[in-house]
Amino acid sequence: MLRTAGHRDILQRMESSVPVGLAVEKQAQLLARLGDLPSLLIALSGGADSAYLAWAAHRALGSRSLSVTAISQSFSAYDREQVELLVRSADLRHEFVDTHELENSLYAANRRDRCYYCKDELFSVLGGLAAERGIAAVAYGINADDEGDFRPGHRAAGEHAVLSPLLDAGLSKMEIRLLSRQAGLPTWNRPASACLSSRVPYGSPVTPEKLAQIELGEAGLREMGFRQFRVRHHGELARIEIAREELPRALDPATLREMGERLRAAGFLFVALDVEGYRQGSLNAGLKIVGS
């Protein structure tokens, strides 16, 4: 029931804001540009953007495209399952590789440029794999809407000469969802996702223990049927952000009690429900306090 409401909201926004003809035109340009490449390695996280890029590269290049997913402590088991589902449904040529960003003290310190060190590690590993396999280039799924957000990882992409085909084609998130739906991709309506470290406030170190708590807590909320949410880690306190359309159910006393039980079972002492609901990048509000 909640899933249907979430899907309907995405459909309504697509229908009201996305000119289909323009999106299809952009897709044709994207496929043509990808087809001009000798070969391509795609960083596949399993979100809507990277999934669509992987599909487009596979369509344009066939066996000359390789999608690669990085596995680390900040990548949840659920996200891995979603990648495996996508790979099977789209028949992608795909591999998993390990990354070790948490071993970098600059990443673990969780300053405002944490994502730079994550992407630097990712693109170093993918670049090495591409060189080893004789693949001409590496690409990732940043889109046109992302330019207005705080994206230190894009700087790492530039340093590693990683391509950004969706951005170059001017494709927005809603256009990508529309085209993904037309392509039959299961990710077309997947809620926004990010690594588990994004749940830890800047300035608070990222540790394996915190990531495990967050993953367990979010798995519990997912089992309860919630669709768009985050468990933000504030030490002993778990701050739950739930999409506003799902908040009425979350505020039910029995549901609140179950959420508290599940989050305490994950290792938190206190549990709070954020009355403002889910909003992407909410922890960026603390950037001015943490500094650079």
C-alpha positions as CSV (number, residue, x, y, z in Angstrom):
1,M,0.0,0.0,0.0
2,L,2.8,2.4,0.9
3,R,4.8,1.3,-2.0
4,T,1.9,2.0,-4.4
5,A,1.5,5.5,-3.0
6,G,5.3,6.2,-3.5
7,H,5.3,4.9,-7.0
8,R,2.2,6.9,-7.9
9,D,3.9,10.1,-6.6
10,I,6.9,9.5,-8.8
11,L,4.6,8.8,-11.8
12,Q,2.7,12.0,-11.2
13,R,5.9,14.1,-11.0
14,M,7.2,12.5,-14.2
15,E,4.0,13.1,-16.1
16,S,3.8,16.7,-15.0
17,S,7.4,17.7,-15.4
18,V,9.0,15.6,-18.1
19,P,8.5,16.3,-21.8
20,V,8.7,12.7,-23.2
21,G,9.9,13.8,-26.6
22,L,12.8,15.7,-25.2
23,A,13.8,12.9,-22.9
24,V,13.8,10.4,-25.8
25,E,15.9,12.8,-27.8
26,K,18.5,13.1,-25.1
27,Q,18.6,9.3,-24.8
28,A,19.3,9.0,-28.5
29,Q,22.2,11.5,-28.1
30,L,23.5,9.5,-25.1
31,L,23.4,6.2,-26.9
32,A,25.2,7.7,-29.9
33,R,28.0,9.2,-27.8
34,L,28.4,5.9,-25.8
35,G,28.5,4.0,-29.1
36,D,31.4,6.0,-30.3
37,L,33.6,4.8,-27.4
38,P,35.8,1.7,-27.9
39,S,34.7,0.3,-24.6
40,L,33.5,1.5,-21.2
41,L,33.5,0.5,-17.5
42,I,30.5,1.8,-15.5
43,A,30.5,2.4,-11.8
44,L,27.2,0.7,-10.8
45,S,25.9,1.5,-7.3
46,G,22.4,0.2,-8.1
47,G,20.6,3.5,-7.8
48,A,18.4,4.8,-10.6
49,D,21.1,6.9,-12.3
50,S,23.9,4.3,-12.4
51,A,21.5,1.6,-13.4
52,Y,20.2,3.5,-16.3
53,L,23.7,4.4,-17.4
54,A,24.7,0.7,-17.2
55,W,21.7,-0.2,-19.3
56,A,22.4,2.5,-21.9
57,A,26.1,1.4,-22.1
58,H,25.1,-2.2,-22.5
59,R,22.6,-1.2,-25.3
60,A,25.2,0.9,-27.1
61,L,28.3,-1.2,-26.6
62,G,27.1,-4.7,-25.8
63,S,30.0,-6.9,-24.5
64,R,32.3,-3.9,-24.8
65,S,30.7,-2.5,-21.6
66,L,31.4,-3.7,-18.1
67,S,29.4,-2.6,-15.1
68,V,31.3,-2.9,-11.8
69,T,30.0,-2.6,-8.2
70,A,32.2,-1.7,-5.3
71,I,31.7,-3.6,-2.1
72,S,32.7,-2.1,1.2
73,Q,31.5,-1.7,4.8
74,S,29.5,1.3,3.7
75,F,27.5,-0.6,1.1
76,S,24.6,-2.5,2.5
77,A,23.5,-6.1,1.9
78,Y,20.2,-4.7,0.6
79,D,21.9,-2.6,-2.0
80,R,23.9,-5.6,-3.1
81,E,20.7,-7.5,-3.6
82,Q,19.2,-4.7,-5.7
83,V,22.3,-4.7,-7.9
84,E,22.0,-8.5,-8.4
85,L,18.3,-8.1,-9.3
86,L,19.2,-5.4,-11.9
87,V,22.0,-7.4,-13.4
88,R,19.8,-10.4,-13.9
89,S,16.8,-8.4,-15.3
90,A,18.9,-6.3,-17.7
91,D,21.4,-9.1,-18.6
92,L,24.4,-6.8,-17.8
93,R,28.0,-7.9,-18.0
94,H,29.0,-7.2,-14.4
95,E,31.5,-7.8,-11.6
96,F,31.9,-7.0,-7.9
97,V,35.2,-5.5,-6.6
98,D,36.3,-4.6,-3.1
99,T,37.2,-1.0,-2.0
100,H,38.7,0.0,1.3
101,E,37.9,3.7,1.8
102,L,37.3,3.1,5.5
103,E,41.1,2.3,5.9
104,N,41.8,5.9,4.9
105,S,41.9,8.1,8.0
106,L,40.8,11.1,5.9
107,Y,37.6,9.3,5.0
108,A,37.0,7.9,8.4
109,A,37.4,11.3,10.0
110,N,34.2,12.2,8.2
111,R,34.9,15.9,7.4
112,R,32.8,17.7,4.8
113,D,34.9,16.2,1.9
114,R,34.4,12.6,2.9
115,C,32.8,11.7,-0.4
116,Y,36.0,12.9,-2.2
117,Y,38.1,10.2,-0.5
118,C,35.4,7.6,-1.2
119,K,35.3,8.4,-4.9
120,D,39.0,8.7,-5.1
121,E,39.3,5.2,-3.8
122,L,36.6,4.0,-6.1
123,F,38.0,5.5,-9.2
124,S,41.5,4.4,-8.4
125,V,40.2,0.8,-8.2
126,L,38.1,1.0,-11.3
127,G,40.8,2.8,-13.2
128,G,43.2,0.0,-12.4
129,L,40.7,-2.6,-13.4
130,A,40.0,-0.8,-16.7
131,A,43.7,-0.6,-17.5
132,E,44.1,-4.3,-16.6
133,R,41.3,-5.2,-18.9
134,G,42.1,-2.8,-21.8
135,I,38.9,-0.8,-21.3
136,A,39.1,2.6,-22.8
137,A,37.3,4.7,-20.1
138,V,35.4,4.7,-16.8
139,A,32.0,6.5,-16.3
140,Y,29.7,7.1,-13.4
141,G,26.1,8.2,-13.1
142,I,26.0,11.9,-12.0
143,N,23.0,13.7,-13.6
144,A,22.1,17.2,-14.5
145,D,20.2,17.8,-11.2
146,D,23.3,16.9,-9.1
147,E,25.3,20.0,-10.2
148,G,23.5,22.2,-7.7
149,D,24.2,19.9,-4.8
150,F,27.4,19.6,-2.6
151,R,29.3,16.9,-4.6
152,P,33.0,16.7,-3.6
153,G,33.1,13.3,-5.3
154,H,32.7,15.0,-8.7
155,R,36.1,16.6,-8.1
156,A,37.6,13.1,-7.7
157,A,35.9,12.1,-11.0
158,G,37.6,15.0,-12.8
159,E,41.0,14.1,-11.3
160,H,40.7,10.5,-12.6
161,A,39.3,11.5,-16.0
162,V,36.0,9.7,-15.3
163,L,33.3,10.4,-17.8
164,S,29.8,11.7,-16.8
165,P,27.6,10.8,-19.8
166,L,24.3,11.5,-18.1
167,L,25.4,15.0,-17.1
168,D,26.8,15.6,-20.6
169,A,23.5,14.6,-22.1
170,G,21.7,17.0,-19.8
171,L,19.5,14.2,-18.3
172,S,17.6,15.1,-15.2
173,K,16.6,12.6,-12.4
174,M,13.0,12.6,-13.6
175,E,14.0,12.0,-17.2
176,I,16.2,9.1,-16.1
177,R,13.3,7.6,-14.2
178,L,11.0,8.0,-17.2
179,L,13.5,6.4,-19.6
180,S,14.3,3.7,-17.1
181,R,10.6,2.8,-16.9
182,Q,10.3,2.7,-20.6
183,A,13.3,0.4,-20.7
184,G,11.7,-1.9,-18.1
185,L,14.4,-1.4,-15.4
186,P,13.3,-2.3,-11.9
187,T,15.2,0.8,-10.6
188,W,13.0,3.4,-12.3
189,N,11.1,4.1,-9.1
190,R,13.8,3.2,-6.6
191,P,14.0,5.7,-3.7
192,A,17.1,7.9,-3.5
193,S,19.9,6.0,-2.0
194,A,23.4,6.7,-0.7
195,C,26.1,4.9,1.2
196,L,25.6,4.1,4.9
197,S,28.3,6.6,5.9
198,S,26.0,9.4,4.7
199,R,23.9,8.7,7.8
200,V,26.7,9.8,10.2
201,P,26.9,13.6,10.9
202,Y,30.0,15.4,9.6
203,G,32.7,15.5,12.3
204,S,31.7,12.3,13.9
205,P,34.1,9.5,12.8
206,V,32.8,6.7,10.6
207,T,33.4,3.3,12.1
208,P,32.4,-0.2,11.2
209,E,30.3,-0.4,14.3
210,K,28.2,2.6,13.4
211,L,27.7,1.4,9.9
212,A,26.5,-2.0,11.2
213,Q,24.0,-0.3,13.5
214,I,22.6,1.9,10.7
215,E,22.3,-1.1,8.3
216,L,20.5,-3.2,10.9
217,G,18.2,-0.3,11.9
218,E,17.3,0.5,8.3
219,A,16.7,-3.2,7.5
220,G,14.2,-3.2,10.4
221,L,12.3,-0.2,9.0
222,R,12.3,-1.8,5.5
223,E,10.8,-5.0,7.0
224,M,8.0,-2.8,8.5
225,G,7.1,-1.7,4.9
226,F,8.6,1.8,4.9
227,R,9.9,2.9,1.5
228,Q,11.8,6.2,1.8
229,F,13.7,6.7,5.1
230,R,17.1,7.2,6.8
231,V,18.5,6.3,10.2
232,R,20.8,9.1,11.1
233,H,23.4,8.1,13.7
234,H,23.8,10.6,16.6
235,G,25.8,8.5,19.0
236,E,23.4,6.7,21.4
237,L,20.5,8.4,19.5
238,A,18.9,7.2,16.3
239,R,17.1,9.9,14.4
240,I,14.6,8.5,11.9
241,E,13.6,10.4,8.9
242,I,10.5,9.1,7.1
243,A,9.1,10.4,3.9
244,R,6.3,12.9,4.7
245,E,3.6,10.8,2.9
246,E,4.6,7.9,5.2
247,L,4.7,9.9,8.4
248,P,1.0,9.4,9.3
249,R,1.6,5.6,9.6
250,A,4.9,6.2,11.4
251,L,3.0,8.3,14.0
252,D,0.7,5.5,15.0
253,P,1.5,4.5,18.6
254,A,1.9,0.8,17.8
255,T,4.2,1.6,14.9
256,L,6.3,4.0,17.0
257,R,6.7,1.3,19.6
258,E,7.8,-1.2,17.1
259,M,10.3,1.3,15.5
260,G,11.8,1.9,18.9
261,E,12.1,-1.8,19.6
262,R,13.8,-2.4,16.3
263,L,16.3,0.5,16.7
264,R,17.2,-0.4,20.2
265,A,17.8,-4.0,19.1
266,A,20.2,-2.4,16.5
267,G,22.2,-1.0,19.5
268,F,20.8,2.5,20.0
269,L,19.8,3.7,23.4
270,F,17.4,6.4,22.3
271,V,15.2,6.7,19.2
272,A,13.7,9.9,17.8
273,L,11.3,10.4,14.9
274,D,12.2,13.6,12.9
275,V,9.0,15.7,12.5
276,E,10.3,17.3,9.3
277,G,10.4,13.9,7.6
278,Y,13.0,12.6,5.1
279,R,15.0,15.1,3.1
280,Q,18.0,14.3,1.0
281,G,21.3,15.6,2.3
282,S,19.8,16.8,5.6
283,L,23.2,16.4,7.3
284,N,24.7,19.0,5.0
285,A,23.0,21.6,7.2
286,G,25.9,21.1,9.6
287,L,28.6,21.9,7.1
288,K,29.1,25.5,8.3
289,I,29.6,24.2,11.8
290,V,32.1,21.5,10.9
291,G,34.0,23.6,8.4
292,S,36.4,22.1,5.9
